[in-house]
Amino acid sequence: MKQKYSKSIMLSAFTIASLLPVNALAQGTNDGLGGDDGNIESLYTKVTNIEKKQKALNFYVNFAESFQAEHSSKTDEWTTRFYNKNLRIEMTGWLTDNLYYRFRHRLNKTDAPMSEDNFAKATDYMMVGWKFNDTWSIQGGKKCQALGSFEFDENPMFIYQYSDMEDNVDSSKGALNLLYNPSKTQQFSAEVSNTYNGKLADEFGANAQVTTGKVVNDGAAGGKKLEVEALEKSNSPLTYSVGWNGKFLDNKLQTRWSYSHRTQAKGKYSRFFRFGQKLNLSKLQWYVDYNHTYDDLDRMKIASKEIVNEMVNSICPDSEENGYTNLYLSKVRYQGIVTKMNWQFAKDWNLMLKGMWETASATKDEKFKNYRTAYGYIGSLEYYPARKQKQDLRFFLAYVGRKYDYSKKCGLKDYNTDRIELGMMYRLKAY
């Protein structure tokens, strides 16, 4: 959504435009310093009636709460609750013309440090950046990985439901990111980051095993079993990413593309492609993302949770006696398309529509090849009652529907879910 900015805010936004991802229009995004504030007035200014002119500290509270009614066809029951969707604090700023930082922390997640990076899982960002000049800059610390797609870039507070791939990618990691801006409209990045927050055993359990689903003869017993191998840790479990963020036609067309190569375990890798395109008009914004990942080890664990037991039980019902422990799939492919439209059809009102299509496949097992197709359909009506007061407050009524279709040969049963939400979102700029 385009907003009218004051001259001072426009100048500061222009200053950082060469450094931040060029599509950063949504407040609190997952890249750079989180995007522009638009015309939001801080609590400090409201209380003191003094305009804040320094840019060393910006402090936010992101809060979203809703009343939810949920239904699943598995039980055919409706349940209701009040639910805290989002509660995060955030600090950003420029300490010099070259030095900047960002901190974002979830108050409803564990503060226990993880074994690999020694950050709390609740910490999304603890990043420091240095701008060498208008062309080159570098960022380091814990941050969201430099991934493509516009669903990824949105402020998590404004997401009613992520796609399955985005919901399970787990992208906040210790990282070092080099940024190259050949022009004000183009940005390229090269990043190395941790693959996991914890050790391999933390992520997959002790004595974990991996299988493609291939069945072999158990010579001594005269029966059959799954071909498995022990999962071994890598000495360098790192992710390497390259990305391109672009804008064209006076910012009306935007792109977010990336490719990531992840070392998951010894001899186990992942290839991850993301291609995002966005149409950005004055009263209508629409993006289409395409995501594709091929994993030697099922990092997202969607397929492993759904079909490993089916694989094991079809061959040997008593998995413990056959030595299977913490068994995960190998050679898994996920792909999906996510599209979302925001339409500001009237003053202070927005209509949001979102659609999702995703597939999962155990590519080396005929029974479970292309076994799953997931659909998502979301709509919300949003009202902004405090724009005149320069506050980002939103009331909303939303519907979230999911449908999961399985191939007949895999043996899993189709199901669907529904959720109706009535709630509010508030991005409070305290200072």
DRENDO-1510 file (C-alpha; in Angstrom, 1 decimal, always signed):
<recs>
REC; n; res; u; v; w
REC; 1; MET; +0.0; +0.0; +0.0 .
REC; 2; LYS; +1.3; +3.4; -0.9 .
REC; 3; GLN; +1.2; +6.1; +1.8 .
REC; 4; LYS; +2.0; +9.8; +1.8 .
REC; 5; TYR; +5.3; +10.3; +3.7 .
REC; 6; SER; +6.6; +13.4; +5.3 .
REC; 7; LYS; +9.8; +14.9; +3.8 .
REC; 8; SER; +11.9; +13.8; +6.7 .
REC; 9; ILE; +10.8; +10.2; +6.5 .
REC; 10; MET; +11.3; +10.2; +2.8 .
REC; 11; LEU; +14.8; +11.4; +3.1 .
REC; 12; SER; +15.7; +8.8; +5.7 .
REC; 13; ALA; +14.1; +6.1; +3.6 .
REC; 14; PHE; +16.0; +7.2; +0.5 .
REC; 15; THR; +19.2; +7.1; +2.5 .
REC; 16; ILE; +18.8; +3.4; +3.4 .
REC; 17; ALA; +17.2; +2.4; +0.1 .
REC; 18; SER; +20.6; +1.5; -1.4 .
REC; 19; LEU; +21.2; -0.9; +1.5 .
REC; 20; LEU; +17.9; -2.5; +2.3 .
REC; 21; PRO; +16.0; -4.9; +0.0 .
REC; 22; VAL; +14.3; -2.7; -2.6 .
REC; 23; ASN; +10.8; -4.1; -2.0 .
REC; 24; ALA; +10.7; -3.2; +1.7 .
REC; 25; LEU; +7.4; -1.4; +1.8 .
REC; 26; ALA; +5.6; -3.4; +4.4 .
REC; 27; GLN; +6.4; -2.4; +8.0 .
REC; 28; GLY; +8.5; -4.8; +10.0 .
REC; 29; THR; +9.5; -7.0; +7.1 .
REC; 30; ASN; +11.9; -9.9; +7.4 .
REC; 31; ASP; +14.8; -8.1; +5.7 .
REC; 32; GLY; +17.2; -5.3; +6.4 .
REC; 33; LEU; +15.9; -2.8; +9.0 .
REC; 34; GLY; +12.3; -3.8; +8.5 .
REC; 35; GLY; +10.9; -1.4; +6.0 .
REC; 36; ASP; +9.5; +2.1; +6.3 .
REC; 37; ASP; +7.0; +3.4; +8.9 .
REC; 38; GLY; +5.0; +5.5; +6.5 .
REC; 39; ASN; +3.2; +8.1; +8.5 .
REC; 40; ILE; +3.2; +6.4; +11.9 .
REC; 41; GLU; +3.7; +8.8; +14.9 .
REC; 42; SER; +5.5; +7.5; +18.0 .
REC; 43; LEU; +4.2; +7.3; +21.5 .
REC; 44; TYR; +7.1; +9.5; +22.5 .
REC; 45; THR; +5.9; +12.2; +20.1 .
REC; 46; LYS; +2.3; +11.9; +21.3 .
REC; 47; VAL; +3.3; +12.2; +25.0 .
REC; 48; THR; +5.9; +15.0; +24.7 .
REC; 49; ASN; +4.6; +16.8; +21.6 .
REC; 50; ILE; +8.2; +16.8; +20.5 .
REC; 51; GLU; +9.1; +15.5; +17.0 .
REC; 52; LYS; +11.7; +12.8; +17.1 .
REC; 53; LYS; +14.4; +13.7; +14.7 .
REC; 54; GLN; +17.2; +11.3; +15.5 .
REC; 55; LYS; +17.4; +7.9; +13.8 .
REC; 56; ALA; +19.6; +6.1; +16.4 .
REC; 57; LEU; +16.7; +4.3; +18.0 .
REC; 58; ASN; +13.3; +3.2; +16.8 .
REC; 59; PHE; +11.4; +1.0; +19.2 .
REC; 60; TYR; +8.2; -1.0; +18.4 .
REC; 61; VAL; +5.8; -3.4; +19.9 .
REC; 62; ASN; +4.0; -5.8; +17.4 .
REC; 63; PHE; +0.8; -7.2; +18.8 .
REC; 64; ALA; -2.0; -9.3; +17.3 .
REC; 65; GLU; -4.9; -11.0; +19.1 .
REC; 66; SER; -8.0; -12.8; +17.8 .
REC; 67; PHE; -11.0; -14.8; +18.8 .
REC; 68; GLN; -10.9; -18.0; +16.8 .
REC; 69; ALA; -13.4; -20.7; +15.9 .
REC; 70; GLU; -11.7; -23.7; +14.4 .
REC; 71; HIS; -13.0; -26.9; +12.7 .
REC; 72; SER; -11.3; -30.1; +11.4 .
REC; 73; SER; -13.0; -32.8; +9.4 .
REC; 74; LYS; -10.9; -35.4; +11.3 .
REC; 75; THR; -13.1; -34.8; +14.4 .
REC; 76; ASP; -16.0; -32.8; +12.8 .
REC; 77; GLU; -15.9; -30.6; +15.9 .
REC; 78; TRP; -15.7; -26.8; +16.3 .
REC; 79; THR; -13.5; -25.3; +19.0 .
REC; 80; THR; -13.2; -21.7; +20.1 .
REC; 81; ARG; -10.5; -19.7; +21.9 .
REC; 82; PHE; -8.9; -16.3; +22.4 .
REC; 83; TYR; -5.4; -16.5; +20.9 .
REC; 84; ASN; -2.2; -14.4; +21.0 .
REC; 85; LYS; -1.1; -14.4; +17.3 .
REC; 86; ASN; +1.9; -12.2; +17.7 .
REC; 87; LEU; +3.8; -10.4; +20.4 .
REC; 88; ARG; +7.3; -9.1; +19.5 .
REC; 89; ILE; +9.5; -6.2; +20.5 .
REC; 90; GLU; +11.8; -4.6; +17.9 .
REC; 91; MET; +14.6; -2.0; +17.9 .
REC; 92; THR; +16.3; -0.6; +14.9 .
REC; 93; GLY; +18.5; +2.4; +14.1 .
REC; 94; TRP; +21.5; +4.1; +12.6 .
REC; 95; LEU; +24.3; +5.0; +15.0 .
REC; 96; THR; +26.4; +6.6; +12.3 .
REC; 97; ASP; +26.1; +7.1; +8.6 .
REC; 98; ASN; +27.7; +3.6; +8.2 .
REC; 99; LEU; +26.7; +1.6; +11.3 .
REC; 100; TYR; +23.2; +0.2; +11.8 .
REC; 101; TYR; +21.5; -2.5; +13.9 .
REC; 102; ARG; +18.3; -4.5; +14.4 .
REC; 103; PHE; +16.9; -6.5; +17.2 .
REC; 104; ARG; +13.5; -8.4; +17.1 .
REC; 105; HIS; +12.4; -10.8; +19.9 .
REC; 106; ARG; +9.3; -12.9; +20.4 .
REC; 107; LEU; +7.9; -12.6; +23.9 .
REC; 108; ASN; +5.8; -15.8; +23.6 .
REC; 109; LYS; +8.6; -18.2; +22.7 .
REC; 110; THR; +11.3; -19.9; +24.8 .
REC; 111; ASP; +14.4; -17.9; +25.9 .
REC; 112; ALA; +16.5; -21.1; +26.2 .
REC; 113; PRO; +19.8; -20.8; +24.2 .
REC; 114; MET; +20.1; -23.2; +21.3 .
REC; 115; SER; +23.1; -25.6; +21.2 .
REC; 116; GLU; +24.5; -24.5; +17.8 .
REC; 117; ASP; +24.2; -20.7; +17.7 .
REC; 118; ASN; +23.7; -19.9; +21.4 .
REC; 119; PHE; +20.8; -17.6; +20.6 .
REC; 120; ALA; +17.3; -18.1; +22.0 .
REC; 121; LYS; +14.7; -19.5; +19.6 .
REC; 122; ALA; +12.6; -16.4; +20.4 .
REC; 123; THR; +15.2; -14.1; +18.9 .
REC; 124; ASP; +14.5; -13.4; +15.2 .
REC; 125; TYR; +17.2; -10.7; +14.8 .
REC; 126; MET; +20.3; -9.5; +16.6 .
REC; 127; MET; +22.1; -8.0; +13.6 .
REC; 128; VAL; +24.7; -5.4; +13.0 .
REC; 129; GLY; +25.4; -3.9; +9.6 .
REC; 130; TRP; +28.1; -1.7; +8.0 .
REC; 131; LYS; +27.5; +0.4; +4.9 .
REC; 132; PHE; +30.8; +0.8; +3.1 .
REC; 133; ASN; +29.3; +3.1; +0.4 .
REC; 134; ASP; +26.2; +3.3; -1.7 .
REC; 135; THR; +27.1; +0.1; -3.5 .
REC; 136; TRP; +28.5; -2.3; -0.9 .
REC; 137; SER; +27.4; -3.3; +2.6 .
REC; 138; ILE; +27.6; -6.2; +5.0 .
REC; 139; GLN; +25.4; -7.6; +7.7 .
REC; 140; GLY; +26.2; -10.1; +10.5 .
REC; 141; GLY; +24.6; -11.8; +13.5 .
REC; 142; LYS; +21.3; -13.6; +13.9 .
REC; 143; LYS; +18.9; -12.7; +11.1 .
REC; 144; CYS; +16.3; -14.0; +8.7 .
REC; 145; GLN; +18.2; -15.8; +5.9 .
REC; 146; ALA; +18.4; -14.0; +2.6 .
REC; 147; LEU; +15.5; -15.9; +0.9 .
REC; 148; GLY; +13.3; -14.9; -1.9 .
REC; 149; SER; +9.5; -14.7; -2.1 .
REC; 150; PHE; +7.2; -12.0; -0.9 .
REC; 151; GLU; +5.3; -14.3; +1.6 .
REC; 152; PHE; +8.7; -14.6; +3.4 .
REC; 153; ASP; +9.3; -10.8; +3.4 .
REC; 154; GLU; +6.0; -9.9; +5.1 .
REC; 155; ASN; +5.8; -8.8; +8.7 .
REC; 156; PRO; +4.8; -12.0; +10.5 .
REC; 157; MET; +2.1; -10.1; +12.4 .
REC; 158; PHE; +0.2; -9.6; +9.2 .
REC; 159; ILE; +0.2; -13.2; +8.2 .
REC; 160; TYR; -3.1; -15.1; +8.8 .
REC; 161; GLN; -1.7; -18.4; +7.7 .
REC; 162; TYR; +1.7; -19.3; +6.1 .
REC; 163; SER; +2.0; -21.8; +3.4 .
REC; 164; ASP; +3.2; -25.2; +4.7 .
REC; 165; MET; +6.7; -24.6; +3.2 .
REC; 166; GLU; +7.1; -21.2; +4.7 .
REC; 167; ASP; +5.7; -22.4; +8.0 .
REC; 168; ASN; +8.3; -25.1; +8.3 .
REC; 169; VAL; +11.4; -23.6; +6.7 .
REC; 170; ASP; +12.8; -22.1; +10.0 .
REC; 171; SER; +14.8; -19.3; +8.5 .
REC; 172; SER; +16.2; -17.2; +11.5 .
REC; 173; LYS; +19.9; -18.2; +11.7 .
REC; 174; GLY; +23.4; -16.9; +12.5 .
REC; 175; ALA; +24.6; -15.5; +9.2 .
REC; 176; LEU; +27.0; -13.2; +7.3 .
REC; 177; ASN; +25.5; -11.4; +4.3 .
REC; 178; LEU; +27.3; -9.3; +1.7 .
REC; 179; LEU; +25.0; -6.9; -0.3 .
REC; 180; TYR; +25.8; -5.4; -3.7 .
REC; 181; ASN; +23.6; -2.5; -5.1 .
REC; 182; PRO; +24.7; -1.6; -8.6 .
REC; 183; SER; +21.8; +0.8; -8.8 .
REC; 184; LYS; +19.0; +2.2; -6.6 .
REC; 185; THR; +16.6; -0.4; -8.0 .
REC; 186; GLN; +18.7; -3.5; -8.0 .
REC; 187; GLN; +20.3; -5.5; -5.2 .
REC; 188; PHE; +22.3; -8.8; -5.2 .
REC; 189; SER; +23.2; -10.7; -2.0 .
REC; 190; ALA; +25.6; -13.5; -1.1 .
REC; 191; GLU; +25.1; -15.1; +2.3 .
REC; 192; VAL; +26.5; -18.0; +4.4 .
REC; 193; SER; +24.5; -19.0; +7.5 .
REC; 194; ASN; +23.9; -21.9; +9.9 .
REC; 195; THR; +21.6; -24.6; +8.6 .
REC; 196; TYR; +20.2; -25.3; +12.1 .
REC; 197; ASN; +19.9; -23.5; +15.4 .
REC; 198; GLY; +20.8; -26.7; +17.3 .
REC; 199; LYS; +23.0; -29.7; +16.8 .
REC; 200; LEU; +21.8; -32.5; +14.4 .
REC; 201; ALA; +20.8; -34.6; +17.4 .
REC; 202; ASP; +18.7; -31.7; +18.7 .
REC; 203; GLU; +16.9; -31.4; +15.4 .
REC; 204; PHE; +16.3; -35.1; +14.6 .
REC; 205; GLY; +16.9; -37.0; +17.8 .
REC; 206; ALA; +19.6; -39.4; +18.9 .
REC; 207; ASN; +20.6; -42.3; +16.5 .
REC; 208; ALA; +18.4; -40.8; +13.7 .
REC; 209; GLN; +18.1; -42.8; +10.4 .
REC; 210; VAL; +17.1; -41.9; +6.9 .
REC; 211; THR; +15.5; -43.9; +4.1 .
REC; 212; THR; +14.3; -43.4; +0.5 .
REC; 213; GLY; +11.5; -45.9; +1.1 .
REC; 214; LYS; +13.4; -48.6; -0.8 .
REC; 215; VAL; +12.5; -52.2; +0.3 .
REC; 216; VAL; +15.3; -54.8; +0.5 .
REC; 217; ASN; +15.3; -58.5; +1.4 .
REC; 218; ASP; +16.4; -59.4; +4.9 .
REC; 219; GLY; +18.5; -62.4; +4.0 .
REC; 220; ALA; +18.8; -64.1; +7.4 .
REC; 221; ALA; +15.1; -63.7; +8.3 .
REC; 222; GLY; +13.8; -64.3; +4.8 .
REC; 223; GLY; +11.6; -61.2; +5.0 .
REC; 224; LYS; +11.7; -57.6; +3.8 .
REC; 225; LYS; +12.8; -54.4; +5.4 .
REC; 226; LEU; +13.4; -50.7; +4.6 .
REC; 227; GLU; +16.8; -49.8; +3.4 .
REC; 228; VAL; +18.1; -47.3; +6.0 .
REC; 229; GLU; +21.3; -45.5; +6.8 .
REC; 230; ALA; +22.5; -43.8; +10.0 .
REC; 231; LEU; +22.3; -40.0; +9.9 .
REC; 232; GLU; +25.8; -38.5; +10.6 .
REC; 233; LYS; +26.5; -34.9; +11.5 .
REC; 234; SER; +28.4; -32.7; +9.1 .
REC; 235; ASN; +31.4; -30.8; +10.3 .
REC; 236; SER; +30.2; -27.7; +8.5 .
REC; 237; PRO; +26.3; -27.6; +8.5 .
REC; 238; LEU; +26.1; -24.3; +6.6 .
REC; 239; THR; +23.7; -22.8; +4.1 .
REC; 240; TYR; +24.9; -20.8; +1.1 .
REC; 241; SER; +22.4; -18.4; -0.5 .
REC; 242; VAL; +22.4; -16.0; -3.4 .
REC; 243; GLY; +19.6; -13.6; -4.1 .
REC; 244; TRP; +18.3; -10.8; -6.4 .
REC; 245; ASN; +15.8; -8.1; -5.4 .
REC; 246; GLY; +14.7; -5.8; -8.2 .
REC; 247; LYS; +12.1; -3.2; -9.0 .
REC; 248; PHE; +11.0; -1.9; -12.3 .
REC; 249; LEU; +8.6; +0.6; -13.9 .
REC; 250; ASP; +8.8; +3.1; -11.1 .
REC; 251; ASN; +8.5; +0.4; -8.4 .
REC; 252; LYS; +5.3; -1.0; -9.9 .
REC; 253; LEU; +6.9; -4.4; -10.7 .
REC; 254; GLN; +9.1; -6.0; -8.0 .
REC; 255; THR; +11.1; -9.3; -7.9 .
REC; 256; ARG; +12.5; -11.4; -5.1 .
REC; 257; TRP; +14.5; -14.4; -6.3 .
REC; 258; SER; +16.9; -16.7; -4.5 .
REC; 259; TYR; +18.8; -20.0; -4.5 .
REC; 260; SER; +20.0; -21.8; -1.4 .
REC; 261; HIS; +22.3; -24.8; -1.0 .
REC; 262; ARG; +22.1; -26.3; +2.5 .
REC; 263; THR; +24.4; -28.9; +4.0 .
REC; 264; GLN; +22.0; -30.9; +6.2 .
REC; 265; ALA; +24.1; -33.8; +7.4 .
REC; 266; LYS; +27.2; -35.7; +6.2 .
REC; 267; GLY; +26.5; -36.3; +2.5 .
REC; 268; LYS; +23.0; -34.9; +2.7 .
REC; 269; TYR; +22.1; -31.6; +1.0 .
REC; 270; SER; +19.2; -29.5; +0.0 .
REC; 271; ARG; +18.5; -27.3; -3.0 .
REC; 272; PHE; +16.0; -24.5; -2.5 .
REC; 273; PHE; +14.7; -22.2; -5.2 .
REC; 274; ARG; +12.4; -19.2; -4.6 .
REC; 275; PHE; +11.0; -16.9; -7.3 .
REC; 276; GLY; +8.7; -14.0; -6.2 .
REC; 277; GLN; +7.0; -11.4; -8.5 .
REC; 278; LYS; +4.8; -8.5; -7.2 .
REC; 279; LEU; +2.6; -5.9; -8.9 .
REC; 280; ASN; +2.6; -2.8; -6.7 .
REC; 281; LEU; +0.0; -0.2; -7.6 .
REC; 282; SER; -1.5; +2.7; -5.6 .
REC; 283; LYS; -4.6; +0.8; -4.4 .
REC; 284; LEU; -3.8; -2.8; -5.3 .
REC; 285; GLN; -0.8; -5.0; -4.5 .
REC; 286; TRP; -0.6; -8.6; -5.8 .
REC; 287; TYR; +2.3; -11.1; -5.7 .
REC; 288; VAL; +2.9; -14.6; -6.9 .
REC; 289; ASP; +5.6; -16.8; -5.4 .
REC; 290; TYR; +7.0; -20.1; -6.7 .
REC; 291; ASN; +9.0; -22.3; -4.3 .
REC; 292; HIS; +10.8; -25.6; -5.0 .
REC; 293; THR; +13.0; -27.6; -2.7 .
REC; 294; TYR; +14.7; -31.0; -3.1 .
REC; 295; ASP; +16.1; -32.5; +0.1 .
REC; 296; ASP; +18.4; -35.4; +0.7 .
REC; 297; LEU; +17.1; -35.2; +4.3 .
REC; 298; ASP; +13.5; -34.1; +5.0 .
REC; 299; ARG; +14.3; -30.9; +6.8 .
REC; 300; MET; +10.7; -29.6; +7.0 .
REC; 301; LYS; +9.6; -33.1; +8.1 .
REC; 302; ILE; +6.1; -32.7; +6.6 .
REC; 303; ALA; +6.4; -35.9; +4.5 .
REC; 304; SER; +8.3; -37.8; +7.2 .
REC; 305; LYS; +5.6; -37.2; +9.8 .
REC; 306; GLU; +2.9; -38.3; +7.4 .
REC; 307; ILE; +4.2; -41.3; +5.6 .
REC; 308; VAL; +7.1; -42.9; +7.5 .
REC; 309; ASN; +4.8; -44.9; +9.8 .
REC; 310; GLU; +2.8; -46.0; +6.7 .
REC; 311; MET; +6.0; -47.2; +5.1 .
REC; 312; VAL; +7.2; -49.1; +8.2 .
REC; 313; ASN; +3.8; -50.7; +9.0 .
REC; 314; SER; +3.2; -51.9; +5.5 .
REC; 315; ILE; +6.5; -53.9; +5.7 .
REC; 316; CYS; +7.0; -54.8; +9.3 .
REC; 317; PRO; +4.4; -53.6; +11.9 .
REC; 318; ASP; +6.7; -53.9; +14.8 .
REC; 319; SER; +9.2; -51.1; +14.0 .
REC; 320; GLU; +11.2; -51.3; +17.3 .
REC; 321; GLU; +12.2; -55.0; +16.8 .
REC; 322; ASN; +13.4; -54.1; +13.3 .
REC; 323; GLY; +15.8; -51.4; +14.5 .
REC; 324; TYR; +14.1; -48.2; +13.2 .
REC; 325; THR; +14.8; -45.2; +15.4 .
REC; 326; ASN; +13.9; -41.6; +14.6 .
REC; 327; LEU; +13.4; -42.5; +10.9 .
REC; 328; TYR; +13.2; -39.7; +8.3 .
REC; 329; LEU; +12.8; -39.6; +4.6 .
REC; 330; SER; +15.4; -38.9; +2.0 .
REC; 331; LYS; +15.0; -37.6; -1.6 .
REC; 332; VAL; +11.9; -35.5; -0.9 .
REC; 333; ARG; +10.6; -32.8; -3.2 .
REC; 334; TYR; +8.3; -29.9; -2.2 .
REC; 335; GLN; +7.0; -27.3; -4.5 .
REC; 336; GLY; +4.3; -24.7; -4.2 .
REC; 337; ILE; +2.7; -21.5; -5.6 .
REC; 338; VAL; +1.4; -18.8; -3.2 .
REC; 339; THR; -0.5; -15.7; -4.4 .
REC; 340; LYS; -1.9; -12.8; -2.4 .
REC; 341; MET; -3.8; -9.7; -3.3 .
REC; 342; ASN; -4.4; -6.6; -1.2 .
REC; 343; TRP; -7.0; -4.1; -2.5 .
REC; 344; GLN; -7.7; -0.8; -0.8 .
REC; 345; PHE; -11.3; -0.5; -2.2 .
REC; 346; ALA; -12.4; +2.3; +0.1 .
REC; 347; LYS; -10.9; +4.8; +2.5 .
REC; 348; ASP; -9.5; +3.0; +5.6 .
REC; 349; TRP; -10.5; -0.4; +4.3 .
REC; 350; ASN; -8.6; -3.3; +2.7 .
REC; 351; LEU; -9.7; -6.6; +1.2 .
REC; 352; MET; -7.1; -9.4; +1.3 .
REC; 353; LEU; -7.3; -12.6; -0.7 .
REC; 354; LYS; -4.7; -15.4; -0.6 .
REC; 355; GLY; -4.4; -18.8; -2.3 .
REC; 356; MET; -1.9; -21.6; -1.9 .
REC; 357; TRP; -1.1; -24.8; -3.8 .
REC; 358; GLU; +1.6; -27.1; -2.6 .
REC; 359; THR; +2.8; -30.7; -3.3 .
REC; 360; ALA; +5.0; -33.2; -1.5 .
REC; 361; SER; +6.7; -36.3; -3.0 .
REC; 362; ALA; +8.9; -39.1; -1.8 .
REC; 363; THR; +10.6; -39.3; -5.2 .
REC; 364; LYS; +12.2; -42.8; -4.8 .
REC; 365; ASP; +9.1; -44.6; -3.6 .
REC; 366; GLU; +6.3; -45.3; -6.2 .
REC; 367; LYS; +3.7; -45.6; -3.5 .
REC; 368; PHE; +4.4; -42.2; -2.1 .
REC; 369; LYS; +5.6; -40.3; -5.2 .
REC; 370; ASN; +3.4; -37.1; -5.6 .
REC; 371; TYR; +1.3; -38.4; -2.7 .
REC; 372; ARG; +0.1; -35.1; -1.3 .
REC; 373; THR; -1.5; -31.9; -2.6 .
REC; 374; ALA; -2.4; -29.1; -0.2 .
REC; 375; TYR; -4.7; -26.1; -0.9 .
REC; 376; GLY; -5.1; -23.0; +1.1 .
REC; 377; TYR; -7.7; -20.2; +0.6 .
REC; 378; ILE; -7.8; -17.1; +2.9 .
REC; 379; GLY; -9.8; -14.0; +2.9 .
REC; 380; SER; -10.0; -11.0; +5.3 .
REC; 381; LEU; -11.7; -7.7; +5.6 .
REC; 382; GLU; -9.5; -5.1; +7.4 .
REC; 383; TYR; -10.4; -1.7; +8.8 .
REC; 384; TYR; -7.9; +1.0; +9.8 .
REC; 385; PRO; -9.7; +3.3; +12.3 .
REC; 386; ALA; -6.7; +5.4; +13.4 .
REC; 387; ARG; -5.0; +6.6; +10.2 .
REC; 388; LYS; -5.9; +10.2; +11.0 .
REC; 389; GLN; -4.1; +9.7; +14.3 .
REC; 390; LYS; -1.1; +8.3; +12.4 .
REC; 391; GLN; -1.4; +4.9; +14.1 .
REC; 392; ASP; -1.1; +1.4; +12.5 .
REC; 393; LEU; -4.1; -0.2; +14.1 .
REC; 394; ARG; -6.2; -2.8; +12.2 .
REC; 395; PHE; -9.4; -4.7; +13.0 .
REC; 396; PHE; -10.1; -7.7; +10.9 .
REC; 397; LEU; -12.5; -10.5; +10.1 .
REC; 398; ALA; -10.8; -13.4; +8.4 .
REC; 399; TYR; -11.5; -16.9; +7.1 .
REC; 400; VAL; -8.7; -19.5; +6.7 .
REC; 401; GLY; -9.4; -22.8; +4.9 .
REC; 402; ARG; -7.0; -25.7; +4.2 .
REC; 403; LYS; -7.6; -28.9; +2.2 .
REC; 404; TYR; -5.3; -31.8; +2.0 .
REC; 405; ASP; -5.7; -34.4; -0.8 .
REC; 406; TYR; -3.8; -37.6; -0.9 .
REC; 407; SER; -3.2; -40.1; -3.7 .
REC; 408; LYS; -5.3; -43.3; -3.4 .
REC; 409; LYS; -2.2; -45.5; -3.5 .
REC; 410; CYS; -0.6; -43.9; -0.4 .
REC; 411; GLY; -3.4; -45.0; +2.0 .
REC; 412; LEU; -3.8; -41.6; +3.8 .
REC; 413; LYS; -7.2; -40.0; +4.2 .
REC; 414; ASP; -8.1; -36.6; +2.9 .
REC; 415; TYR; -9.1; -33.9; +5.3 .
REC; 416; ASN; -9.8; -30.2; +5.6 .
REC; 417; THR; -9.7; -27.5; +8.2 .
REC; 418; ASP; -11.6; -24.2; +8.7 .
REC; 419; ARG; -10.8; -21.2; +10.9 .
REC; 420; ILE; -12.8; -18.0; +11.4 .
REC; 421; GLU; -11.0; -15.1; +13.2 .
REC; 422; LEU; -12.2; -11.7; +14.6 .
REC; 423; GLY; -9.4; -9.7; +16.0 .
REC; 424; MET; -7.0; -6.8; +15.9 .
REC; 425; MET; -3.3; -6.0; +15.0 .
REC; 426; TYR; -1.4; -3.0; +16.3 .
REC; 427; ARG; +2.2; -2.0; +15.5 .
REC; 428; LEU; +3.0; +0.4; +18.2 .
REC; 429; LYS; +5.9; +2.7; +17.6 .
REC; 430; ALA; +6.9; +3.6; +21.2 .
REC; 431; TYR; +9.9; +5.7; +20.2 .
</recs>
